């Protein structure tokens, strides 16, 4: 949701993603503006 916003920053903030259930895929599903999380929190 904030990928494009973070891309315009002059620094790399620490990003934490939260999910109720960890969703994984064998396929890489991303766009060129997607950011990678530093941490993921899930149940």
PDBQT receptor file of N, H, CA, C and O in Angstrom, charges set to zero:
ATOM      1  N   UNK A   1       0.815  -1.194   0.000  1.00  0.00    +0.000 N 
ATOM      2  CA  UNK A   1       0.000   0.000   0.000  1.00  0.00    +0.000 C 
ATOM      3  C   UNK A   1       0.865   1.266   0.000  1.00  0.00    +0.000 C 
ATOM      4  O   UNK A   1       0.513   2.260  -0.635  1.00  0.00    +0.000 OA
ATOM      5  N   UNK A   2       1.978   1.226   0.704  1.00  0.00    +0.000 N 
ATOM      6  H   UNK A   2       2.264   0.418   1.220  1.00  0.00    +0.000 HD
ATOM      7  CA  UNK A   2       2.832   2.410   0.796  1.00  0.00    +0.000 C 
ATOM      8  C   UNK A   2       4.122   2.264  -0.012  1.00  0.00    +0.000 C 
ATOM      9  O   UNK A   2       5.044   3.062   0.157  1.00  0.00    +0.000 OA
ATOM     10  N   UNK A   3       4.198   1.275  -0.872  1.00  0.00    +0.000 N 
ATOM     11  H   UNK A   3       3.449   0.628  -1.009  1.00  0.00    +0.000 HD
ATOM     12  CA  UNK A   3       5.426   1.018  -1.621  1.00  0.00    +0.000 C 
ATOM     13  C   UNK A   3       5.935   2.240  -2.369  1.00  0.00    +0.000 C 
ATOM     14  O   UNK A   3       7.118   2.569  -2.292  1.00  0.00    +0.000 OA
ATOM     15  N   UNK A   4       5.066   2.899  -3.076  1.00  0.00    +0.000 N 
ATOM     16  H   UNK A   4       4.105   2.632  -3.138  1.00  0.00    +0.000 HD
ATOM     17  CA  UNK A   4       5.494   4.061  -3.866  1.00  0.00    +0.000 C 
ATOM     18  C   UNK A   4       5.911   5.223  -2.973  1.00  0.00    +0.000 C 
ATOM     19  O   UNK A   4       6.811   5.985  -3.326  1.00  0.00    +0.000 OA
ATOM     20  N   UNK A   5       5.261   5.365  -1.814  1.00  0.00    +0.000 N 
ATOM     21  H   UNK A   5       4.530   4.746  -1.527  1.00  0.00    +0.000 HD
ATOM     22  CA  UNK A   5       5.645   6.404  -0.857  1.00  0.00    +0.000 C 
ATOM     23  C   UNK A   5       7.055   6.146  -0.333  1.00  0.00    +0.000 C 
ATOM     24  O   UNK A   5       7.890   7.051  -0.324  1.00  0.00    +0.000 OA
ATOM     25  N   UNK A   6       7.325   4.913   0.104  1.00  0.00    +0.000 N 
ATOM     26  H   UNK A   6       6.647   4.178   0.097  1.00  0.00    +0.000 HD
ATOM     27  CA  UNK A   6       8.646   4.580   0.633  1.00  0.00    +0.000 C 
ATOM     28  C   UNK A   6       9.722   4.723  -0.431  1.00  0.00    +0.000 C 
ATOM     29  O   UNK A   6      10.856   5.088  -0.119  1.00  0.00    +0.000 OA
ATOM     30  N   UNK A   7       9.387   4.446  -1.666  1.00  0.00    +0.000 N 
ATOM     31  H   UNK A   7       8.466   4.150  -1.919  1.00  0.00    +0.000 HD
ATOM     32  CA  UNK A   7      10.349   4.549  -2.757  1.00  0.00    +0.000 C 
ATOM     33  C   UNK A   7      10.843   5.980  -2.958  1.00  0.00    +0.000 C 
ATOM     34  O   UNK A   7      11.960   6.185  -3.433  1.00  0.00    +0.000 OA
ATOM     35  N   UNK A   8      10.030   6.963  -2.605  1.00  0.00    +0.000 N 
ATOM     36  H   UNK A   8       9.122   6.796  -2.219  1.00  0.00    +0.000 HD
ATOM     37  CA  UNK A   8      10.409   8.373  -2.792  1.00  0.00    +0.000 C 
ATOM     38  C   UNK A   8      11.212   8.940  -1.632  1.00  0.00    +0.000 C 
ATOM     39  O   UNK A   8      11.723  10.055  -1.732  1.00  0.00    +0.000 OA
ATOM     40  N   UNK A   9      11.335   8.203  -0.540  1.00  0.00    +0.000 N 
ATOM     41  H   UNK A   9      10.920   7.297  -0.460  1.00  0.00    +0.000 HD
ATOM     42  CA  UNK A   9      12.088   8.699   0.615  1.00  0.00    +0.000 C 
ATOM     43  C   UNK A   9      13.581   8.721   0.315  1.00  0.00    +0.000 C 
ATOM     44  O   UNK A   9      14.070   7.973  -0.533  1.00  0.00    +0.000 OA
ATOM     45  N   UNK A  10      14.287   9.580   1.015  1.00  0.00    +0.000 N 
ATOM     46  H   UNK A  10      13.890  10.187   1.703  1.00  0.00    +0.000 HD
ATOM     47  CA  UNK A  10      15.741   9.687   0.847  1.00  0.00    +0.000 C 
ATOM     48  C   UNK A  10      16.500   8.712   1.740  1.00  0.00    +0.000 C 
ATOM     49  O   UNK A  10      17.730   8.731   1.774  1.00  0.00    +0.000 OA
ATOM     50  N   UNK A  11      15.783   7.868   2.456  1.00  0.00    +0.000 N 
ATOM     51  H   UNK A  11      14.783   7.852   2.429  1.00  0.00    +0.000 HD
ATOM     52  CA  UNK A  11      16.407   6.879   3.339  1.00  0.00    +0.000 C 
ATOM     53  C   UNK A  11      15.558   5.608   3.306  1.00  0.00    +0.000 C 
ATOM     54  O   UNK A  11      14.428   5.626   2.817  1.00  0.00    +0.000 OA
ATOM     55  N   UNK A  12      16.099   4.512   3.823  1.00  0.00    +0.000 N 
ATOM     56  H   UNK A  12      17.017   4.497   4.219  1.00  0.00    +0.000 HD
ATOM     57  CA  UNK A  12      15.375   3.245   3.864  1.00  0.00    +0.000 C 
ATOM     58  C   UNK A  12      14.859   2.994   5.278  1.00  0.00    +0.000 C 
ATOM     59  O   UNK A  12      15.639   2.633   6.160  1.00  0.00    +0.000 OA
ATOM     60  N   UNK A  13      13.559   3.177   5.509  1.00  0.00    +0.000 N 
ATOM     61  H   UNK A  13      12.925   3.470   4.792  1.00  0.00    +0.000 HD
ATOM     62  CA  UNK A  13      13.029   2.943   6.851  1.00  0.00    +0.000 C 
ATOM     63  C   UNK A  13      12.951   1.447   7.151  1.00  0.00    +0.000 C 
ATOM     64  O   UNK A  13      12.917   0.628   6.233  1.00  0.00    +0.000 OA
ATOM     65  N   UNK A  14      12.923   1.100   8.413  1.00  0.00    +0.000 N 
ATOM     66  H   UNK A  14      12.950   1.765   9.159  1.00  0.00    +0.000 HD
ATOM     67  CA  UNK A  14      12.678  -0.282   8.812  1.00  0.00    +0.000 C 
ATOM     68  C   UNK A  14      11.200  -0.563   8.597  1.00  0.00    +0.000 C 
ATOM     69  O   UNK A  14      10.348   0.172   9.094  1.00  0.00    +0.000 OA
ATOM     70  N   UNK A  15      10.893  -1.621   7.861  1.00  0.00    +0.000 N 
ATOM     71  H   UNK A  15      11.585  -2.219   7.457  1.00  0.00    +0.000 HD
ATOM     72  CA  UNK A  15       9.498  -1.941   7.568  1.00  0.00    +0.000 C 
ATOM     73  C   UNK A  15       9.110  -3.245   8.248  1.00  0.00    +0.000 C 
ATOM     74  O   UNK A  15       9.868  -4.215   8.248  1.00  0.00    +0.000 OA
ATOM     75  N   UNK A  16       7.917  -3.248   8.826  1.00  0.00    +0.000 N 
ATOM     76  H   UNK A  16       7.301  -2.460   8.826  1.00  0.00    +0.000 HD
ATOM     77  CA  UNK A  16       7.374  -4.417   9.503  1.00  0.00    +0.000 C 
ATOM     78  C   UNK A  16       6.021  -4.716   8.889  1.00  0.00    +0.000 C 
ATOM     79  O   UNK A  16       5.129  -3.867   8.900  1.00  0.00    +0.000 OA
ATOM     80  N   UNK A  17       5.861  -5.918   8.352  1.00  0.00    +0.000 N 
ATOM     81  H   UNK A  17       6.585  -6.608   8.343  1.00  0.00    +0.000 HD
ATOM     82  CA  UNK A  17       4.577  -6.351   7.804  1.00  0.00    +0.000 C 
ATOM     83  C   UNK A  17       3.888  -7.215   8.851  1.00  0.00    +0.000 C 
ATOM     84  O   UNK A  17       4.543  -7.999   9.538  1.00  0.00    +0.000 OA
ATOM     85  N   UNK A  18       2.570  -7.079   8.977  1.00  0.00    +0.000 N 
ATOM     86  H   UNK A  18       2.038  -6.443   8.418  1.00  0.00    +0.000 HD
ATOM     87  CA  UNK A  18       1.801  -7.921   9.887  1.00  0.00    +0.000 C 
ATOM     88  C   UNK A  18       0.763  -8.697   9.084  1.00  0.00    +0.000 C 
ATOM     89  O   UNK A  18       0.151  -8.161   8.160  1.00  0.00    +0.000 OA
ATOM     90  N   UNK A  19       0.575  -9.949   9.443  1.00  0.00    +0.000 N 
ATOM     91  H   UNK A  19       1.072 -10.384  10.194  1.00  0.00    +0.000 HD
ATOM     92  CA  UNK A  19      -0.409 -10.812   8.797  1.00  0.00    +0.000 C 
ATOM     93  C   UNK A  19      -1.026 -11.706   9.851  1.00  0.00    +0.000 C 
ATOM     94  O   UNK A  19      -0.342 -12.151  10.773  1.00  0.00    +0.000 OA
ATOM     95  N   UNK A  20      -2.327 -11.973   9.718  1.00  0.00    +0.000 N 
ATOM     96  H   UNK A  20      -2.882 -11.612   8.970  1.00  0.00    +0.000 HD
ATOM     97  CA  UNK A  20      -2.952 -12.923  10.625  1.00  0.00    +0.000 C 
ATOM     98  C   UNK A  20      -2.473 -14.339  10.333  1.00  0.00    +0.000 C 
ATOM     99  O   UNK A  20      -2.257 -15.131  11.250  1.00  0.00    +0.000 OA
ATOM    100  N   UNK A  21      -2.311 -14.647   9.066  1.00  0.00    +0.000 N 
ATOM    101  H   UNK A  21      -2.487 -14.004   8.321  1.00  0.00    +0.000 HD
ATOM    102  CA  UNK A  21      -1.829 -15.964   8.636  1.00  0.00    +0.000 C 
ATOM    103  C   UNK A  21      -0.689 -15.728   7.645  1.00  0.00    +0.000 C 
ATOM    104  O   UNK A  21      -0.816 -14.903   6.740  1.00  0.00    +0.000 OA
ATOM    105  N   UNK A  22       0.411 -16.438   7.809  1.00  0.00    +0.000 N 
ATOM    106  H   UNK A  22       0.515 -17.108   8.545  1.00  0.00    +0.000 HD
ATOM    107  CA  UNK A  22       1.532 -16.295   6.891  1.00  0.00    +0.000 C 
ATOM    108  C   UNK A  22       1.140 -16.864   5.534  1.00  0.00    +0.000 C 
ATOM    109  O   UNK A  22       0.833 -18.050   5.417  1.00  0.00    +0.000 OA
ATOM    110  N   UNK A  23       1.151 -16.032   4.528  1.00  0.00    +0.000 N 
ATOM    111  H   UNK A  23       1.401 -15.069   4.623  1.00  0.00    +0.000 HD
ATOM    112  CA  UNK A  23       0.798 -16.439   3.168  1.00  0.00    +0.000 C 
ATOM    113  C   UNK A  23       2.073 -16.565   2.354  1.00  0.00    +0.000 C 
ATOM    114  O   UNK A  23       2.828 -15.603   2.213  1.00  0.00    +0.000 OA
ATOM    115  N   UNK A  24       2.309 -17.740   1.825  1.00  0.00    +0.000 N 
ATOM    116  H   UNK A  24       1.696 -18.522   1.938  1.00  0.00    +0.000 HD
ATOM    117  CA  UNK A  24       3.500 -17.975   1.015  1.00  0.00    +0.000 C 
ATOM    118  C   UNK A  24       3.078 -18.499  -0.341  1.00  0.00    +0.000 C 
ATOM    119  O   UNK A  24       2.022 -19.116  -0.480  1.00  0.00    +0.000 OA
ATOM    120  N   UNK A  25       3.900 -18.254  -1.329  1.00  0.00    +0.000 N 
ATOM    121  H   UNK A  25       4.758 -17.753  -1.216  1.00  0.00    +0.000 HD
ATOM    122  CA  UNK A  25       3.634 -18.715  -2.676  1.00  0.00    +0.000 C 
ATOM    123  C   UNK A  25       4.936 -19.201  -3.299  1.00  0.00    +0.000 C 
ATOM    124  O   UNK A  25       6.008 -18.668  -3.014  1.00  0.00    +0.000 OA
ATOM    125  N   UNK A  26       4.836 -20.200  -4.138  1.00  0.00    +0.000 N 
ATOM    126  H   UNK A  26       3.965 -20.633  -4.370  1.00  0.00    +0.000 HD
ATOM    127  CA  UNK A  26       6.009 -20.665  -4.876  1.00  0.00    +0.000 C 
ATOM    128  C   UNK A  26       6.422 -19.643  -5.940  1.00  0.00    +0.000 C 
ATOM    129  O   UNK A  26       7.589 -19.566  -6.323  1.00  0.00    +0.000 OA
ATOM    130  N   UNK A  27       5.453 -18.868  -6.403  1.00  0.00    +0.000 N 
ATOM    131  H   UNK A  27       4.505 -18.930  -6.091  1.00  0.00    +0.000 HD
ATOM    132  CA  UNK A  27       5.691 -17.841  -7.417  1.00  0.00    +0.000 C 
ATOM    133  C   UNK A  27       6.034 -16.512  -6.756  1.00  0.00    +0.000 C 
ATOM    134  O   UNK A  27       5.502 -16.191  -5.693  1.00  0.00    +0.000 OA
ATOM    135  N   UNK A  28       6.903 -15.752  -7.366  1.00  0.00    +0.000 N 
ATOM    136  H   UNK A  28       7.335 -16.013  -8.230  1.00  0.00    +0.000 HD
ATOM    137  CA  UNK A  28       7.200 -14.405  -6.878  1.00  0.00    +0.000 C 
ATOM    138  C   UNK A  28       6.156 -13.466  -7.461  1.00  0.00    +0.000 C 
ATOM    139  O   UNK A  28       6.061 -13.296  -8.677  1.00  0.00    +0.000 OA
ATOM    140  N   UNK A  29       5.375 -12.859  -6.576  1.00  0.00    +0.000 N 
ATOM    141  H   UNK A  29       5.452 -12.997  -5.588  1.00  0.00    +0.000 HD
ATOM    142  CA  UNK A  29       4.301 -11.961  -6.988  1.00  0.00    +0.000 C 
ATOM    143  C   UNK A  29       4.657 -10.548  -6.570  1.00  0.00    +0.000 C 
ATOM    144  O   UNK A  29       4.375 -10.144  -5.442  1.00  0.00    +0.000 OA
ATOM    145  N   UNK A  30       5.268  -9.799  -7.460  1.00  0.00    +0.000 N 
ATOM    146  H   UNK A  30       5.498 -10.127  -8.376  1.00  0.00    +0.000 HD
ATOM    147  CA  UNK A  30       5.651  -8.433  -7.109  1.00  0.00    +0.000 C 
ATOM    148  C   UNK A  30       5.722  -7.564  -8.357  1.00  0.00    +0.000 C 
ATOM    149  O   UNK A  30       5.764  -8.051  -9.487  1.00  0.00    +0.000 OA
ATOM    150  N   UNK A  31       5.732  -6.273  -8.109  1.00  0.00    +0.000 N 
ATOM    151  H   UNK A  31       5.698  -5.878  -7.191  1.00  0.00    +0.000 HD
ATOM    152  CA  UNK A  31       5.928  -5.287  -9.159  1.00  0.00    +0.000 C 
ATOM    153  C   UNK A  31       7.255  -4.586  -8.907  1.00  0.00    +0.000 C 
ATOM    154  O   UNK A  31       7.861  -4.763  -7.850  1.00  0.00    +0.000 OA
ATOM    155  N   UNK A  32       7.705  -3.799  -9.861  1.00  0.00    +0.000 N 
ATOM    156  H   UNK A  32       7.213  -3.655 -10.719  1.00  0.00    +0.000 HD
ATOM    157  CA  UNK A  32       9.016  -3.160  -9.725  1.00  0.00    +0.000 C 
ATOM    158  C   UNK A  32       9.068  -2.133  -8.601  1.00  0.00    +0.000 C 
ATOM    159  O   UNK A  32      10.160  -1.772  -8.161  1.00  0.00    +0.000 OA
ATOM    160  N   UNK A  33       7.928  -1.654  -8.125  1.00  0.00    +0.000 N 
ATOM    161  H   UNK A  33       7.042  -1.947  -8.483  1.00  0.00    +0.000 HD
ATOM    162  CA  UNK A  33       7.909  -0.667  -7.048  1.00  0.00    +0.000 C 
ATOM    163  C   UNK A  33       7.686  -1.302  -5.669  1.00  0.00    +0.000 C 
ATOM    164  O   UNK A  33       7.704  -0.587  -4.667  1.00  0.00    +0.000 OA
ATOM    165  N   UNK A  34       7.476  -2.618  -5.586  1.00  0.00    +0.000 N 
ATOM    166  H   UNK A  34       7.461  -3.199  -6.400  1.00  0.00    +0.000 HD
ATOM    167  CA  UNK A  34       7.243  -3.275  -4.303  1.00  0.00    +0.000 C 
ATOM    168  C   UNK A  34       8.486  -3.228  -3.428  1.00  0.00    +0.000 C 
ATOM    169  O   UNK A  34       9.613  -3.312  -3.917  1.00  0.00    +0.000 OA
ATOM    170  N   UNK A  35       8.264  -3.094  -2.131  1.00  0.00    +0.000 N 
ATOM    171  H   UNK A  35       7.349  -3.026  -1.733  1.00  0.00    +0.000 HD
ATOM    172  CA  UNK A  35       9.372  -3.084  -1.193  1.00  0.00    +0.000 C 
ATOM    173  C   UNK A  35       9.399  -4.413  -0.431  1.00  0.00    +0.000 C 
ATOM    174  O   UNK A  35       8.402  -5.133  -0.367  1.00  0.00    +0.000 OA
ATOM    175  N   UNK A  36      10.542  -4.711   0.132  1.00  0.00    +0.000 N 
ATOM    176  H   UNK A  36      11.352  -4.127   0.080  1.00  0.00    +0.000 HD
ATOM    177  CA  UNK A  36      10.705  -5.936   0.918  1.00  0.00    +0.000 C 
ATOM    178  C   UNK A  36      10.682  -5.565   2.384  1.00  0.00    +0.000 C 
ATOM    179  O   UNK A  36      11.258  -4.554   2.785  1.00  0.00    +0.000 OA
ATOM    180  N   UNK A  37      10.018  -6.382   3.184  1.00  0.00    +0.000 N 
ATOM    181  H   UNK A  37       9.551  -7.204   2.859  1.00  0.00    +0.000 HD
ATOM    182  CA  UNK A  37       9.937  -6.114   4.629  1.00  0.00    +0.000 C 
ATOM    183  C   UNK A  37      11.231  -6.515   5.324  1.00  0.00    +0.000 C 
ATOM    184  O   UNK A  37      11.902  -7.468   4.927  1.00  0.00    +0.000 OA
ATOM    185  N   UNK A  38      11.561  -5.773   6.362  1.00  0.00    +0.000 N 
ATOM    186  H   UNK A  38      11.016  -4.999   6.685  1.00  0.00    +0.000 HD
ATOM    187  CA  UNK A  38      12.673  -6.164   7.217  1.00  0.00    +0.000 C 
ATOM    188  C   UNK A  38      12.226  -7.241   8.222  1.00  0.00    +0.000 C 
ATOM    189  O   UNK A  38      13.007  -8.110   8.610  1.00  0.00    +0.000 OA
ATOM    190  N   UNK A  39      10.949  -7.159   8.631  1.00  0.00    +0.000 N 
ATOM    191  H   UNK A  39      10.315  -6.453   8.316  1.00  0.00    +0.000 HD
ATOM    192  CA  UNK A  39      10.378  -8.097   9.595  1.00  0.00    +0.000 C 
ATOM    193  C   UNK A  39       8.939  -8.427   9.191  1.00  0.00    +0.000 C 
ATOM    194  O   UNK A  39       8.229  -7.591   8.631  1.00  0.00    +0.000 OA
ATOM    195  N   UNK A  40       8.522  -9.667   9.486  1.00  0.00    +0.000 N 
ATOM    196  H   UNK A  40       9.098 -10.346   9.941  1.00  0.00    +0.000 HD
ATOM    197  CA  UNK A  40       7.136 -10.079   9.293  1.00  0.00    +0.000 C 
ATOM    198  C   UNK A  40       6.647 -10.660  10.608  1.00  0.00    +0.000 C 
ATOM    199  O   UNK A  40       7.298 -11.527  11.191  1.00  0.00    +0.000 OA
ATOM    200  N   UNK A  41       5.495 -10.181  11.078  1.00  0.00    +0.000 N 
ATOM    201  H   UNK A  41       4.966  -9.477  10.604  1.00  0.00    +0.000 HD
ATOM    202  CA  UNK A  41       4.887 -10.662  12.310  1.00  0.00    +0.000 C 
ATOM    203  C   UNK A  41       3.601 -11.383  11.938  1.00  0.00    +0.000 C 
ATOM    204  O   UNK A  41       2.757 -10.831  11.232  1.00  0.00    +0.000 OA
ATOM    205  N   UNK A  42       3.450 -12.624  12.416  1.00  0.00    +0.000 N 
ATOM    206  H   UNK A  42       4.135 -13.073  12.989  1.00  0.00    +0.000 HD
ATOM    207  CA  UNK A  42       2.256 -13.414  12.121  1.00  0.00    +0.000 C 
ATOM    208  C   UNK A  42       1.941 -14.309  13.310  1.00  0.00    +0.000 C 
ATOM    209  O   UNK A  42       2.731 -14.412  14.248  1.00  0.00    +0.000 OA
ATOM    210  N   UNK A  43       0.792 -14.950  13.264  1.00  0.00    +0.000 N 
ATOM    211  H   UNK A  43       0.150 -14.867  12.502  1.00  0.00    +0.000 HD
ATOM    212  CA  UNK A  43       0.410 -15.893  14.330  1.00  0.00    +0.000 C 
ATOM    213  C   UNK A  43       1.138 -17.186  14.154  1.00  0.00    +0.000 C 
ATOM    214  O   UNK A  43       0.957 -18.110  14.947  1.00  0.00    +0.000 OA
TER     215      UNK A  43
